[in-house]
Amino acid sequence: MERRLTGSANNAMIRKRYRREARFKAYTITALFVAFGIIAAFFTDIIGQGHSAFWRTEVQVTLDYNERAERIGRFALAEDMREIVSRGAVRSIPLEIRNNPELAGIQREIWAPAYSRIDQYRKGNEALSPELAAQVEQLEREGRIRTTFNWAFFTSGDSKLPELAGIFSAAVGSLMVLAVTLAFAFPIGVMAAIYLEEFAPDNKLTQAIEVNINNLAAVPSIIFGLLGLAVFINTFGVPRSSALVGGLTLGLMTLPIIIISTRAALRSVPDPIRLGGFAMGCSRWQVVRDHVMPLSLPGILTGTIIGLAQAMGETAPLIIVGMIAYIPEAPSSIFESATVLPAQVFTWASEPRKAFVEKTGAGIMVLLAILLTLNATAVLLRRKFERRW
């Protein structure tokens, strides 16, 4: 006997409502899959372009420290190898001979980096002339050419020669910039948040300050670059392109994030904790210092790390203050010219050569790894130390 729907299940409007609910659920699931698909496509493209930069081609050559090489290092190579081996591998030979005269007249074998076009040919990304391709294949048969891990990518600074370009100077610059950002924004942001949340009276002035802080968190980052240019460089004379001006500029951008996250962490501490401290005769400062701050510290650290991660990935404000310069050597102080990883990636992305395309992808992979590590650290700190009330 056929069952018939009764009651509310037989109501046409209710059935229509259920169908709408099912459609909406399908839309949300589709949106979720689309989002994951876009993320997967992004990572696939970046890894596909950049993974080969972690490997490079090296050639076994004999260096002849002759009289001509003492003046021009290129002549230390046999003529048939000058289109194979990067000139960066021999440009320091004149200086070596001047510093070590006993090298004159000797020969030695080394594994030297190949030109980027040779490297790209062996990776299947570029074509060579038939003569040069035949020479590379001959070296392959003789065992005088090999592929090795590209340690120079992590230990060398920027270079006009893509086979020698690395991220070391940019990484050092990024660390210096983040150190200045943390030293500038963390104490000011935390103290400002403590005052606004725990001590400031609720009046029109503090309300206006709170509104402006919330608005600053949404201001485009390039505006902070213009502010850093006007205040730190033009007014206070901070060296242009230095890690100091970059860190101060990013500190301005990070301040609202730290203030907002710190206030949220302070607000999450239940009022009975404060009232218990007052009942024991503590002053407001003692309550904040001994009770509220220790309990809110995980949230404060989490917000700070997330703010630093955002600053780590910024490029626009640093371009305004001149941190897009060509920096082959790592800076030794915060007052010297420096660049950062996002600016380095931006510079490589503007280069037309295929070798710089893979360098760009590799730089993005390193930057993403750092950002994901910072965000994962923030999540772990919150989970480990957070207390639920």
C-alpha positions as CSV (number, residue, x, y, z in Angstrom):
1,M,0.0,0.0,0.0
2,E,1.4,3.4,-1.0
3,R,2.4,5.7,1.8
4,R,1.1,9.3,1.6
5,L,2.8,12.3,3.2
6,T,0.8,13.8,6.0
7,G,1.0,16.8,8.2
8,S,3.7,19.4,7.6
9,A,5.7,17.1,5.2
10,N,2.7,17.4,2.8
11,N,2.7,21.2,2.9
12,A,3.8,22.6,-0.5
13,M,5.5,25.6,1.0
14,I,7.5,23.5,3.4
15,R,8.7,21.2,0.6
16,K,9.7,24.3,-1.4
17,R,11.7,25.5,1.6
18,Y,13.5,22.2,1.9
19,R,14.4,22.3,-1.8
20,R,15.8,25.8,-1.3
21,E,17.8,24.5,1.7
22,A,19.2,21.7,-0.4
23,R,20.1,24.0,-3.2
24,F,21.8,26.4,-0.8
25,K,23.8,23.5,0.7
26,A,24.9,22.5,-2.8
27,Y,26.0,26.0,-3.5
28,T,28.1,26.2,-0.4
29,I,29.8,22.8,-1.1
30,T,30.5,24.0,-4.7
31,A,32.0,27.2,-3.4
32,L,34.2,25.2,-1.0
33,F,35.5,23.0,-3.8
34,V,36.1,26.0,-6.1
35,A,38.1,27.6,-3.3
36,F,40.2,24.5,-2.8
37,G,40.6,24.1,-6.5
38,I,41.9,27.7,-6.9
39,I,44.4,27.2,-4.0
40,A,45.5,23.8,-5.4
41,A,46.0,25.4,-8.9
42,F,48.0,28.2,-7.3
43,F,50.3,25.9,-5.4
44,T,50.7,23.6,-8.4
45,D,51.7,26.4,-10.7
46,I,54.1,28.0,-8.2
47,I,55.8,24.6,-7.4
48,G,55.8,23.6,-11.0
49,Q,57.7,26.8,-12.0
50,G,59.9,27.1,-9.0
51,H,61.0,23.6,-7.9
52,S,63.7,23.4,-10.6
53,A,65.5,26.5,-9.2
54,F,66.6,24.3,-6.3
55,W,68.9,22.4,-8.7
56,R,71.6,23.7,-10.9
57,T,74.0,22.5,-13.6
58,E,77.7,22.4,-12.9
59,V,80.6,21.7,-15.3
60,Q,84.0,20.3,-14.5
61,V,86.6,22.6,-16.0
62,T,90.4,23.2,-15.8
63,L,91.4,26.7,-14.7
64,D,94.7,28.0,-16.0
65,Y,96.1,30.8,-13.9
66,N,98.1,32.3,-16.7
67,E,99.3,35.9,-17.4
68,R,96.1,36.8,-19.3
69,A,93.9,35.4,-16.5
70,E,95.8,37.7,-14.1
71,R,94.2,40.6,-15.9
72,I,90.9,39.1,-17.1
73,G,89.7,36.0,-15.3
74,R,87.8,34.8,-18.4
75,F,91.1,33.7,-19.9
76,A,91.6,31.1,-17.2
77,L,89.1,29.0,-19.2
78,A,89.7,27.1,-22.4
79,E,88.1,29.0,-25.3
80,D,85.6,26.2,-26.0
81,M,84.3,26.4,-22.4
82,R,83.6,30.1,-22.3
83,E,80.1,29.7,-23.6
84,I,79.4,26.9,-21.2
85,V,80.7,28.1,-17.8
86,S,79.3,31.1,-16.1
87,R,81.6,34.1,-16.1
88,G,80.7,34.6,-12.5
89,A,82.8,31.5,-11.7
90,V,86.0,33.1,-12.9
91,R,85.6,36.9,-12.4
92,S,87.3,36.8,-9.0
93,I,90.5,35.1,-10.5
94,P,92.5,38.3,-11.0
95,L,91.9,39.2,-7.3
96,E,92.8,35.7,-6.2
97,I,96.2,35.9,-8.1
98,R,96.9,39.3,-6.7
99,N,96.2,38.1,-3.1
100,N,98.0,34.7,-3.7
101,P,100.9,35.2,-6.2
102,E,101.8,31.5,-5.9
103,L,98.7,30.6,-7.9
104,A,100.3,32.1,-11.1
105,G,101.2,29.5,-13.6
106,I,99.3,26.6,-12.0
107,Q,96.2,24.7,-13.2
108,R,93.4,23.2,-11.2
109,E,90.1,21.5,-11.8
110,I,86.8,22.7,-10.3
111,W,83.1,22.2,-10.7
112,A,81.8,25.6,-11.8
113,P,78.2,26.7,-12.4
114,A,77.1,26.6,-16.0
115,Y,75.4,29.5,-17.8
116,S,71.7,29.8,-17.2
117,R,70.9,29.0,-20.8
118,I,72.8,25.7,-20.5
119,D,71.0,24.9,-17.2
120,Q,67.6,25.7,-18.8
121,Y,68.5,23.5,-21.8
122,R,69.2,20.6,-19.6
123,K,65.9,21.2,-17.8
124,G,64.0,21.3,-21.1
125,N,63.0,25.0,-20.9
126,E,65.3,26.5,-23.6
127,A,66.8,25.6,-26.9
128,L,70.5,25.9,-27.9
129,S,72.3,26.2,-31.2
130,P,73.1,22.8,-32.7
131,E,76.9,23.3,-32.0
132,L,76.4,24.3,-28.4
133,A,73.9,21.5,-27.8
134,A,76.4,19.0,-29.3
135,Q,79.1,20.3,-26.9
136,V,76.8,19.9,-23.9
137,E,75.9,16.3,-24.9
138,Q,79.6,15.5,-25.3
139,L,80.3,16.8,-21.8
140,E,77.4,14.6,-20.6
141,R,79.0,11.5,-22.2
142,E,82.4,12.4,-20.6
143,G,80.8,12.8,-17.2
144,R,82.0,16.4,-16.9
145,I,78.5,17.9,-16.4
146,R,76.2,17.2,-13.5
147,T,73.1,18.4,-11.6
148,T,73.5,19.3,-8.0
149,F,71.4,20.9,-5.2
150,N,71.6,24.7,-5.6
151,W,73.0,25.7,-2.2
152,A,74.0,29.0,-3.7
153,F,70.3,30.0,-3.9
154,F,70.3,30.1,-0.1
155,T,73.9,31.4,0.5
156,S,74.3,34.0,-2.2
157,G,72.8,37.5,-2.7
158,D,71.2,38.9,-5.8
159,S,73.0,38.9,-9.1
160,K,72.5,40.0,-12.7
161,L,73.5,36.4,-13.6
162,P,70.5,34.2,-12.9
163,E,72.6,31.1,-12.3
164,L,74.3,32.9,-9.4
165,A,71.3,34.8,-7.9
166,G,70.2,33.9,-4.4
167,I,68.0,35.0,-1.6
168,F,70.5,35.3,1.2
169,S,70.8,39.1,1.3
170,A,67.0,39.5,1.0
171,A,66.5,37.0,3.8
172,V,68.9,38.9,6.1
173,G,67.2,42.2,5.2
174,S,63.8,40.6,6.0
175,L,65.0,39.5,9.4
176,M,66.4,43.0,10.2
177,V,63.2,44.6,9.1
178,L,61.1,42.3,11.2
179,A,63.3,42.8,14.2
180,V,62.9,46.6,13.9
181,T,59.1,46.2,13.3
182,L,58.8,44.0,16.4
183,A,60.9,46.4,18.6
184,F,58.9,49.4,17.5
185,A,55.3,48.1,17.2
186,F,55.1,45.5,20.0
187,P,55.7,47.7,23.1
188,I,53.8,50.7,21.7
189,G,50.9,48.6,20.5
190,V,50.6,46.6,23.8
191,M,50.9,49.6,26.0
192,A,48.3,51.5,23.9
193,A,45.9,48.6,24.1
194,I,46.3,48.2,27.9
195,Y,45.6,51.9,28.4
196,L,42.5,52.0,26.1
197,E,41.1,48.8,27.6
198,E,42.0,49.0,31.3
199,F,42.6,52.7,32.2
200,A,41.1,55.1,29.6
201,P,37.8,56.7,30.5
202,D,34.9,56.1,28.2
203,N,34.5,59.5,26.5
204,K,34.3,61.0,23.0
205,L,38.1,61.3,22.7
206,T,38.8,57.6,23.4
207,Q,35.9,56.6,21.2
208,A,37.4,58.7,18.4
209,I,40.8,57.0,18.9
210,E,39.2,53.5,18.8
211,V,37.4,54.3,15.6
212,N,40.6,55.6,14.0
213,I,42.6,52.6,15.1
214,N,40.0,50.3,13.5
215,N,40.0,52.4,10.3
216,L,43.9,52.3,10.2
217,A,43.8,48.5,10.1
218,A,41.9,48.7,6.8
219,V,44.0,51.4,5.2
220,P,45.9,50.2,2.0
221,S,49.5,49.4,2.9
222,I,50.9,51.8,0.3
223,I,49.5,54.7,2.3
224,F,51.8,53.6,5.2
225,G,54.7,53.7,2.7
226,L,53.9,57.3,1.9
227,L,53.7,58.1,5.6
228,G,57.1,56.4,6.2
229,L,58.6,58.4,3.4
230,A,57.2,61.7,4.7
231,V,57.9,61.2,8.4
232,F,60.9,59.0,8.7
233,I,62.9,59.9,5.6
234,N,62.0,63.5,4.8
235,T,61.4,64.7,8.4
236,F,63.8,62.6,10.6
237,G,66.4,61.8,8.0
238,V,66.4,58.0,8.4
239,P,68.6,56.5,5.7
240,R,66.6,55.6,2.6
241,S,66.4,51.9,1.6
242,S,67.7,50.9,5.1
243,A,66.2,48.1,7.2
244,L,65.5,50.8,9.9
245,V,63.1,52.9,7.7
246,G,61.5,49.7,6.4
247,G,61.0,48.3,9.9
248,L,59.5,51.6,11.2
249,T,57.2,51.8,8.2
250,L,56.0,48.3,8.6
251,G,55.7,49.0,12.4
252,L,53.2,51.7,11.6
253,M,51.2,49.3,9.5
254,T,51.4,46.6,12.2
255,L,50.4,48.8,15.1
256,P,46.6,48.7,14.6
257,I,46.7,44.9,14.3
258,I,48.6,44.5,17.5
259,I,46.4,47.0,19.3
260,I,43.2,45.4,18.2
261,S,44.3,41.8,18.9
262,T,45.7,42.8,22.3
263,R,42.5,44.6,23.3
264,A,40.6,41.4,22.3
265,A,42.9,39.3,24.4
266,L,42.5,41.6,27.4
267,R,38.7,41.7,27.0
268,S,38.6,37.9,27.0
269,V,39.8,37.8,30.6
270,P,36.7,37.5,32.8
271,D,35.9,40.4,35.1
272,P,35.8,38.2,38.3
273,I,39.6,37.9,37.9
274,R,39.9,41.7,38.1
275,L,37.3,42.0,40.9
276,G,39.1,39.3,42.9
277,G,42.4,41.3,42.7
278,F,40.6,44.5,43.8
279,A,39.1,42.6,46.7
280,M,42.6,41.7,47.8
281,G,43.6,45.3,47.9
282,C,45.5,45.4,44.6
283,S,45.8,48.6,42.6
284,R,44.5,48.6,39.0
285,W,48.1,48.4,37.7
286,Q,48.8,45.4,40.0
287,V,45.7,43.7,38.7
288,V,46.7,44.3,35.1
289,R,50.3,43.3,35.6
290,D,49.9,40.2,37.8
291,H,46.5,38.8,36.7
292,V,45.2,40.1,33.4
293,M,48.4,40.3,31.4
294,P,49.6,36.7,32.1
295,L,46.2,35.3,31.2
296,S,46.0,37.4,28.0
297,L,49.6,36.8,26.9
298,P,48.8,33.9,24.5
299,G,46.3,36.1,22.6
300,I,48.7,39.0,22.5
301,L,51.5,36.8,21.1
302,T,49.2,35.3,18.5
303,G,48.0,38.7,17.3
304,T,51.6,39.9,17.2
305,I,52.8,36.9,15.2
306,I,50.0,37.3,12.7
307,G,50.8,41.0,12.3
308,L,54.4,40.2,11.7
309,A,53.4,37.6,9.1
310,Q,51.4,40.2,7.3
311,A,54.3,42.6,7.4
312,M,56.6,39.9,6.1
313,G,54.6,39.6,2.9
314,E,54.3,43.4,2.2
315,T,56.0,45.0,-0.8
316,A,54.2,48.2,-1.6
317,P,55.2,50.3,1.4
318,L,58.8,49.1,1.1
319,I,59.0,50.1,-2.6
320,I,58.0,53.7,-1.5
321,V,60.8,53.9,0.9
322,G,63.4,52.6,-1.6
323,M,63.8,48.9,-0.5
324,I,63.6,47.7,-4.1
325,A,67.3,48.3,-4.8
326,Y,69.8,45.8,-6.2
327,I,71.5,44.4,-3.1
328,P,74.2,41.7,-3.9
329,E,75.7,41.7,-0.4
330,A,73.8,41.1,2.9
331,P,73.6,44.3,5.0
332,S,75.6,44.3,8.2
333,S,73.5,46.8,10.1
334,I,70.0,48.3,10.1
335,F,71.4,51.6,8.6
336,E,72.7,50.0,5.4
337,S,70.8,49.6,2.2
338,A,68.8,46.4,2.2
339,T,66.0,44.6,0.5
340,V,63.4,42.0,1.6
341,L,62.1,38.7,0.2
342,P,58.9,40.1,-1.4
343,A,60.8,42.9,-3.1
344,Q,63.4,40.4,-4.3
345,V,60.6,38.3,-5.8
346,F,59.1,41.4,-7.4
347,T,62.5,42.2,-9.0
348,W,63.0,38.8,-10.4
349,A,59.4,38.7,-11.7
350,S,60.2,41.7,-13.9
351,E,63.1,39.9,-15.6
352,P,62.3,38.4,-19.0
353,R,64.7,35.5,-18.9
354,K,63.4,32.0,-18.2
355,A,65.9,31.4,-15.5
356,F,64.5,34.3,-13.4
357,V,61.0,32.9,-13.8
358,E,62.0,29.8,-11.9
359,K,63.9,31.9,-9.3
360,T,60.6,33.9,-8.8
361,G,58.7,30.7,-8.2
362,A,61.3,29.4,-5.8
363,G,61.4,32.7,-3.9
364,I,57.6,32.6,-3.6
365,M,57.8,29.0,-2.2
366,V,60.3,30.1,0.4
367,L,58.2,33.1,1.3
368,L,55.1,31.0,1.6
369,A,56.9,28.5,3.8
370,I,57.9,31.3,6.2
371,L,54.4,32.8,6.3
372,L,52.8,29.4,6.9
373,T,55.3,28.7,9.6
374,L,54.6,32.0,11.3
375,N,50.8,31.4,11.1
376,A,51.2,27.8,12.3
377,T,53.2,29.0,15.3
378,A,50.5,31.5,16.2
379,V,47.9,28.7,16.1
380,L,50.0,26.4,18.2
381,L,50.7,29.1,20.8
382,R,47.0,29.8,21.0
383,R,46.0,26.1,21.4
384,K,48.8,25.5,24.0
385,F,48.3,28.4,26.3
386,E,44.7,29.6,25.7
387,R,42.4,29.2,28.6
388,R,38.6,28.9,28.1
389,W,36.3,30.4,30.7
